[in-house]
Amino acid sequence: MMRLVKSTLKDPKKLLRVLEFAPSFIFGKIYLSIFGINPLKVHNFGRIHIRKYDNSTIIIKSGILLRDVEIASRGNGKIIIGENFHCEPYVRLNVFEEGVLKIGNNCGIGSFSIINATKKITIGDNVLISSHVHIIDGDHGIKRGELIRNQKMVSKPIKIGDDVWIGTGVKILKGVNIGEGAVIGAGSIVTKDIPPYSIAVGVPARVIKERE
């Protein structure tokens, strides 16, 4: 069941009775105000779908730019998005079960990127994420003797430091730490930790040099 994150209305219960069974919202300025987002600090947005289910939490701070974006939190999941967050169209931010997604201040995400958090994904401040990037902290279990589709997800946290640049088409998999100031080249698949201020490329990604 969807519930409001935060209401600034004098009688929010009346509005809650109308909206709590809706599968999603298409946001205008009034709805952003209901969720505690200052609509005067939200720029050039189109359709914004925010889906909040069960006991989950979604916190979005001011100065954001969103357009044709879907943000969904399920179970006891939590999404926290910092100030001055810029997001291009068709981005999907999803949190499942007990997962946590935390995005720092002054971050940007390019079109058609997907972030799925089942465990925990932490993205620092001033991080640039290009288009068609996938950041996923879980895989299906693959034990023999049981259908893969019926097995529990195997998840490990992902941490991306401050001032990281992630190129177009990059895939970041579970259990990875990307150090502060690192650069990940286009099309790379990151399966292991990347040291701070390193430039990494390839499948799997490997460090080719350090930033000068």
BALOBA-1460 file (C-alpha; in Angstrom, 3 decimals):
// residues 212
<rec num="1" residu="m" x="0.000" y="0.000" z="0.000"/>
<rec num="2" residu="m" x="1.257" y="3.448" z="-0.896"/>
<rec num="3" residu="r" x="1.431" y="6.101" z="1.820"/>
<rec num="4" residu="l" x="2.460" y="9.713" z="1.813"/>
<rec num="5" residu="v" x="6.016" y="10.444" z="2.866"/>
<rec num="6" residu="k" x="5.289" y="13.816" z="4.371"/>
<rec num="7" residu="s" x="2.372" y="16.212" z="4.248"/>
<rec num="8" residu="t" x="2.277" y="19.925" z="4.890"/>
<rec num="9" residu="l" x="-1.511" y="20.164" z="4.574"/>
<rec num="10" residu="k" x="-3.714" y="21.150" z="7.507"/>
<rec num="11" residu="d" x="-5.843" y="18.041" z="7.089"/>
<rec num="12" residu="p" x="-3.610" y="15.426" z="5.405"/>
<rec num="13" residu="k" x="-5.849" y="12.510" z="6.409"/>
<rec num="14" residu="k" x="-8.514" y="13.566" z="3.914"/>
<rec num="15" residu="l" x="-6.003" y="13.584" z="1.087"/>
<rec num="16" residu="l" x="-4.472" y="10.305" z="2.240"/>
<rec num="17" residu="r" x="-7.839" y="8.566" z="1.970"/>
<rec num="18" residu="v" x="-8.071" y="9.673" z="-1.645"/>
<rec num="19" residu="l" x="-4.505" y="8.856" z="-2.693"/>
<rec num="20" residu="e" x="-3.288" y="5.919" z="-0.627"/>
<rec num="21" residu="f" x="-4.567" y="3.276" z="-3.058"/>
<rec num="22" residu="a" x="-3.118" y="4.931" z="-6.165"/>
<rec num="23" residu="p" x="-0.358" y="2.828" z="-7.810"/>
<rec num="24" residu="s" x="1.701" y="5.889" z="-8.681"/>
<rec num="25" residu="f" x="1.631" y="9.661" z="-8.945"/>
<rec num="26" residu="i" x="2.283" y="11.924" z="-11.878"/>
<rec num="27" residu="f" x="3.664" y="14.924" z="-10.080"/>
<rec num="28" residu="g" x="2.936" y="18.591" z="-10.512"/>
<rec num="29" residu="k" x="3.917" y="21.311" z="-8.084"/>
<rec num="30" residu="i" x="1.075" y="20.580" z="-5.661"/>
<rec num="31" residu="y" x="2.130" y="16.947" z="-5.236"/>
<rec num="32" residu="l" x="5.765" y="17.890" z="-4.735"/>
<rec num="33" residu="s" x="4.667" y="20.214" z="-1.943"/>
<rec num="34" residu="i" x="2.727" y="17.383" z="-0.295"/>
<rec num="35" residu="f" x="5.894" y="15.287" z="-0.198"/>
<rec num="36" residu="g" x="7.849" y="18.060" z="1.490"/>
<rec num="37" residu="i" x="9.713" y="19.117" z="-1.655"/>
<rec num="38" residu="n" x="9.864" y="22.850" z="-2.302"/>
<rec num="39" residu="p" x="8.257" y="23.167" z="-5.769"/>
<rec num="40" residu="l" x="10.043" y="26.472" z="-6.365"/>
<rec num="41" residu="k" x="13.328" y="24.559" z="-6.322"/>
<rec num="42" residu="v" x="12.264" y="21.827" z="-8.752"/>
<rec num="43" residu="h" x="13.060" y="22.818" z="-12.325"/>
<rec num="44" residu="n" x="11.854" y="21.701" z="-15.768"/>
<rec num="45" residu="f" x="10.363" y="18.425" z="-14.627"/>
<rec num="46" residu="g" x="7.918" y="16.404" z="-16.683"/>
<rec num="47" residu="r" x="6.255" y="13.279" z="-15.355"/>
<rec num="48" residu="i" x="7.699" y="12.052" z="-12.078"/>
<rec num="49" residu="h" x="6.480" y="8.680" z="-10.816"/>
<rec num="50" residu="i" x="7.107" y="8.092" z="-7.111"/>
<rec num="51" residu="r" x="5.951" y="4.728" z="-5.799"/>
<rec num="52" residu="k" x="6.152" y="4.201" z="-2.061"/>
<rec num="53" residu="y" x="4.895" y="0.876" z="-0.690"/>
<rec num="54" residu="d" x="4.488" y="-0.750" z="2.723"/>
<rec num="55" residu="n" x="6.776" y="0.773" z="5.398"/>
<rec num="56" residu="s" x="9.311" y="2.229" z="3.000"/>
<rec num="57" residu="t" x="10.772" y="5.742" z="3.141"/>
<rec num="58" residu="i" x="11.552" y="8.257" z="0.400"/>
<rec num="59" residu="i" x="13.350" y="11.517" z="1.224"/>
<rec num="60" residu="i" x="14.115" y="13.982" z="-1.574"/>
<rec num="61" residu="k" x="15.866" y="17.255" z="-0.757"/>
<rec num="62" residu="s" x="15.668" y="20.615" z="-2.545"/>
<rec num="63" residu="g" x="17.167" y="21.908" z="-5.768"/>
<rec num="64" residu="i" x="16.358" y="18.815" z="-7.842"/>
<rec num="65" residu="l" x="15.809" y="18.555" z="-11.580"/>
<rec num="66" residu="l" x="13.752" y="15.519" z="-12.569"/>
<rec num="67" residu="r" x="12.043" y="14.626" z="-15.826"/>
<rec num="68" residu="d" x="10.286" y="11.359" z="-16.717"/>
<rec num="69" residu="v" x="11.843" y="9.555" z="-13.760"/>
<rec num="70" residu="e" x="10.572" y="6.614" z="-11.706"/>
<rec num="71" residu="i" x="11.510" y="6.316" z="-8.017"/>
<rec num="72" residu="a" x="10.178" y="3.240" z="-6.198"/>
<rec num="73" residu="s" x="10.710" y="1.933" z="-2.657"/>
<rec num="74" residu="r" x="9.223" y="-1.364" z="-1.456"/>
<rec num="75" residu="g" x="9.138" y="-3.339" z="1.786"/>
<rec num="76" residu="n" x="11.149" y="-1.513" z="4.453"/>
<rec num="77" residu="g" x="13.387" y="0.098" z="1.859"/>
<rec num="78" residu="k" x="14.760" y="3.620" z="2.099"/>
<rec num="79" residu="i" x="15.712" y="6.144" z="-0.581"/>
<rec num="80" residu="i" x="17.529" y="9.360" z="0.371"/>
<rec num="81" residu="i" x="18.415" y="11.830" z="-2.389"/>
<rec num="82" residu="g" x="20.582" y="14.857" z="-1.602"/>
<rec num="83" residu="e" x="20.379" y="18.455" z="-2.754"/>
<rec num="84" residu="n" x="20.858" y="19.662" z="-6.338"/>
<rec num="85" residu="f" x="20.208" y="16.240" z="-7.856"/>
<rec num="86" residu="h" x="19.869" y="16.345" z="-11.660"/>
<rec num="87" residu="c" x="18.337" y="13.373" z="-13.435"/>
<rec num="88" residu="e" x="17.815" y="12.920" z="-17.189"/>
<rec num="89" residu="p" x="14.697" y="11.198" z="-18.629"/>
<rec num="90" residu="y" x="13.878" y="7.501" z="-18.196"/>
<rec num="91" residu="v" x="16.002" y="6.860" z="-15.133"/>
<rec num="92" residu="r" x="14.770" y="4.195" z="-12.684"/>
<rec num="93" residu="l" x="15.711" y="4.160" z="-8.990"/>
<rec num="94" residu="n" x="14.428" y="1.032" z="-7.209"/>
<rec num="95" residu="v" x="14.819" y="-0.240" z="-3.652"/>
<rec num="96" residu="f" x="13.600" y="-3.670" z="-2.542"/>
<rec num="97" residu="e" x="12.981" y="-5.404" z="0.808"/>
<rec num="98" residu="e" x="15.362" y="-3.906" z="3.427"/>
<rec num="99" residu="g" x="17.484" y="-2.102" z="0.864"/>
<rec num="100" residu="v" x="18.878" y="1.417" z="1.137"/>
<rec num="101" residu="l" x="19.808" y="3.827" z="-1.647"/>
<rec num="102" residu="k" x="21.584" y="7.001" z="-0.579"/>
<rec num="103" residu="i" x="22.643" y="9.604" z="-3.145"/>
<rec num="104" residu="g" x="24.727" y="12.581" z="-2.002"/>
<rec num="105" residu="n" x="24.580" y="16.245" z="-2.958"/>
<rec num="106" residu="n" x="25.257" y="17.690" z="-6.422"/>
<rec num="107" residu="c" x="24.950" y="14.382" z="-8.287"/>
<rec num="108" residu="g" x="23.705" y="13.746" z="-11.818"/>
<rec num="109" residu="i" x="22.405" y="10.650" z="-13.618"/>
<rec num="110" residu="g" x="22.089" y="10.285" z="-17.408"/>
<rec num="111" residu="s" x="19.176" y="8.912" z="-19.410"/>
<rec num="112" residu="f" x="18.103" y="5.257" z="-19.241"/>
<rec num="113" residu="s" x="20.230" y="4.446" z="-16.203"/>
<rec num="114" residu="i" x="18.984" y="1.993" z="-13.562"/>
<rec num="115" residu="i" x="19.921" y="1.646" z="-9.898"/>
<rec num="116" residu="n" x="18.545" y="-1.377" z="-8.008"/>
<rec num="117" residu="a" x="19.297" y="-1.687" z="-4.286"/>
<rec num="118" residu="t" x="18.434" y="-4.855" z="-2.390"/>
<rec num="119" residu="k" x="21.138" y="-4.402" z="0.276"/>
<rec num="120" residu="k" x="22.729" y="-0.924" z="0.253"/>
<rec num="121" residu="i" x="24.033" y="1.423" z="-2.415"/>
<rec num="122" residu="t" x="25.796" y="4.590" z="-1.278"/>
<rec num="123" residu="i" x="26.745" y="7.286" z="-3.777"/>
<rec num="124" residu="g" x="28.859" y="10.201" z="-2.543"/>
<rec num="125" residu="d" x="28.753" y="13.907" z="-3.375"/>
<rec num="126" residu="n" x="29.505" y="15.396" z="-6.807"/>
<rec num="127" residu="v" x="29.199" y="12.066" z="-8.622"/>
<rec num="128" residu="l" x="28.547" y="12.047" z="-12.390"/>
<rec num="129" residu="i" x="26.753" y="8.981" z="-13.759"/>
<rec num="130" residu="s" x="26.369" y="8.890" z="-17.534"/>
<rec num="131" residu="s" x="23.576" y="7.327" z="-19.618"/>
<rec num="132" residu="h" x="22.689" y="3.616" z="-19.770"/>
<rec num="133" residu="v" x="24.535" y="2.839" z="-16.521"/>
<rec num="134" residu="h" x="23.360" y="-0.079" z="-14.348"/>
<rec num="135" residu="i" x="24.246" y="-0.214" z="-10.640"/>
<rec num="136" residu="i" x="22.884" y="-3.409" z="-9.086"/>
<rec num="137" residu="d" x="23.846" y="-4.811" z="-5.671"/>
<rec num="138" residu="g" x="22.231" y="-8.247" z="-6.011"/>
<rec num="139" residu="d" x="22.111" y="-11.397" z="-8.134"/>
<rec num="140" residu="h" x="19.821" y="-14.398" z="-8.209"/>
<rec num="141" residu="g" x="21.019" y="-17.454" z="-6.320"/>
<rec num="142" residu="i" x="22.297" y="-20.180" z="-8.658"/>
<rec num="143" residu="k" x="22.443" y="-23.333" z="-6.516"/>
<rec num="144" residu="r" x="21.660" y="-26.600" z="-8.257"/>
<rec num="145" residu="g" x="18.491" y="-28.479" z="-7.419"/>
<rec num="146" residu="e" x="16.247" y="-25.418" z="-7.183"/>
<rec num="147" residu="l" x="14.804" y="-23.164" z="-9.834"/>
<rec num="148" residu="i" x="16.857" y="-19.985" z="-10.154"/>
<rec num="149" residu="r" x="13.689" y="-17.911" z="-10.196"/>
<rec num="150" residu="n" x="12.739" y="-19.286" z="-6.751"/>
<rec num="151" residu="q" x="16.073" y="-18.628" z="-5.054"/>
<rec num="152" residu="k" x="16.748" y="-15.664" z="-2.802"/>
<rec num="153" residu="m" x="18.785" y="-12.729" z="-4.032"/>
<rec num="154" residu="v" x="22.456" y="-12.685" z="-3.064"/>
<rec num="155" residu="s" x="23.337" y="-9.084" z="-2.216"/>
<rec num="156" residu="k" x="26.414" y="-7.120" z="-1.117"/>
<rec num="157" residu="p" x="26.702" y="-3.346" z="-0.586"/>
<rec num="158" residu="i" x="28.064" y="-0.994" z="-3.237"/>
<rec num="159" residu="k" x="29.860" y="2.219" z="-2.304"/>
<rec num="160" residu="i" x="30.807" y="4.976" z="-4.740"/>
<rec num="161" residu="g" x="32.993" y="7.760" z="-3.345"/>
<rec num="162" residu="d" x="32.858" y="11.512" z="-3.920"/>
<rec num="163" residu="d" x="33.809" y="13.070" z="-7.263"/>
<rec num="164" residu="v" x="33.526" y="9.836" z="-9.261"/>
<rec num="165" residu="w" x="32.752" y="9.875" z="-12.991"/>
<rec num="166" residu="i" x="31.035" y="6.781" z="-14.422"/>
<rec num="167" residu="g" x="31.007" y="6.590" z="-18.226"/>
<rec num="168" residu="t" x="28.156" y="5.568" z="-20.486"/>
<rec num="169" residu="g" x="27.064" y="1.931" z="-20.471"/>
<rec num="170" residu="v" x="29.002" y="0.964" z="-17.333"/>
<rec num="171" residu="k" x="27.748" y="-1.928" z="-15.183"/>
<rec num="172" residu="i" x="28.612" y="-1.931" z="-11.460"/>
<rec num="173" residu="l" x="27.949" y="-5.223" z="-9.674"/>
<rec num="174" residu="k" x="27.494" y="-6.241" z="-6.048"/>
<rec num="175" residu="g" x="30.163" y="-5.818" z="-3.380"/>
<rec num="176" residu="v" x="32.159" y="-3.132" z="-5.214"/>
<rec num="177" residu="n" x="33.795" y="-0.046" z="-3.674"/>
<rec num="178" residu="i" x="34.804" y="2.727" z="-6.076"/>
<rec num="179" residu="g" x="37.217" y="5.152" z="-4.437"/>
<rec num="180" residu="e" x="36.996" y="8.933" z="-4.376"/>
<rec num="181" residu="g" x="37.894" y="10.656" z="-7.626"/>
<rec num="182" residu="a" x="37.923" y="7.479" z="-9.738"/>
<rec num="183" residu="v" x="36.914" y="7.414" z="-13.415"/>
<rec num="184" residu="i" x="35.225" y="4.361" z="-14.989"/>
<rec num="185" residu="g" x="35.499" y="4.196" z="-18.791"/>
<rec num="186" residu="a" x="32.525" y="3.638" z="-21.094"/>
<rec num="187" residu="g" x="31.201" y="0.088" z="-21.383"/>
<rec num="188" residu="s" x="33.189" y="-1.270" z="-18.441"/>
<rec num="189" residu="i" x="31.877" y="-3.926" z="-16.053"/>
<rec num="190" residu="v" x="33.073" y="-3.305" z="-12.503"/>
<rec num="191" residu="t" x="33.350" y="-6.499" z="-10.441"/>
<rec num="192" residu="k" x="36.159" y="-5.530" z="-8.032"/>
<rec num="193" residu="d" x="37.164" y="-2.496" z="-5.975"/>
<rec num="194" residu="i" x="38.645" y="0.503" z="-7.783"/>
<rec num="195" residu="p" x="41.220" y="2.589" z="-5.836"/>
<rec num="196" residu="p" x="40.788" y="6.355" z="-5.379"/>
<rec num="197" residu="y" x="41.802" y="8.608" z="-8.309"/>
<rec num="198" residu="s" x="42.254" y="5.633" z="-10.627"/>
<rec num="199" residu="i" x="41.072" y="5.327" z="-14.225"/>
<rec num="200" residu="a" x="39.596" y="1.890" z="-14.910"/>
<rec num="201" residu="v" x="38.300" y="0.409" z="-18.171"/>
<rec num="202" residu="g" x="37.383" y="-2.938" z="-19.693"/>
<rec num="203" residu="v" x="35.453" y="-6.154" z="-19.065"/>
<rec num="204" residu="p" x="36.090" y="-6.766" z="-16.266"/>
<rec num="205" residu="a" x="37.267" y="-3.259" z="-15.382"/>
<rec num="206" residu="r" x="40.946" y="-2.900" z="-14.532"/>
<rec num="207" residu="v" x="43.034" y="0.113" z="-13.577"/>
<rec num="208" residu="i" x="45.115" y="1.474" z="-16.464"/>
<rec num="209" residu="k" x="46.527" y="4.567" z="-14.745"/>
<rec num="210" residu="e" x="45.964" y="7.160" z="-12.070"/>
<rec num="211" residu="r" x="44.602" y="10.652" z="-12.552"/>
<rec num="212" residu="e" x="47.357" y="13.215" z="-12.820"/>
